[in-house]
């Protein structure tokens, strides 16, 4: 394949990836109260259900935001910074294929750092709001986020040790070919990463109290996009064979798109059921962060044992 064709396919896959991510985040996370609404009974109701998030977003953007009179510029800038960091992470994390134009910049530490910046910006905005509800939620989420840091660091160490690189494309490519070491160690590392994200992100809805207008719209979209990025990242690490290669025949992208749809669907359903039946609040969420750290600690040990046994 010529370099020009490779760049063209990488660019096309990136544009398709961005369109899918933005559309999925809008349709799944912008409109409140969509869960439990039941299946649409007609094509018209199905169309209305699909367009409801877009209408909700447009309606919020037209409203005048209500902010605390004594709020600092952080209150205004925090949602923008969080959304920008999340968008950058979404560009780097592959959805249906690897080898996109941004693959050389898709370093796992950079992705985790961008998601951390988005989280910190949201928390700072909640602290600066001067309202008890968001402030207390921000304190609880800050504690759980700190507890999840060791799990993320150990999972990153495991992937880097197994693949010899921190590049996400290199890690996923190694997982596809089986050259990263024992699969059990990689599964433990990916699972710990997912559990840490769930524990740190539990009860984030409380941060949106008293937000209105464009501030609320940006928060909902950023929250939905962040959740989608985490689902993409973790499920791609768990099921790397479902990813296509951007520089392959575009017809193979259809298999990657189908795999992405299945991964996102299963990931969102599993996340919803875990939050519904697990009651991830307070001590349970902290216990989940501890479990994530334990799994992340076992992963590199299992990888080293496998290397020694060979």
Order of alpha helices (4+ residues) and beta strands (2+ residues): alpha-alpha-alpha-beta-alpha-alpha-alpha-alpha-alpha-beta-alpha-alpha
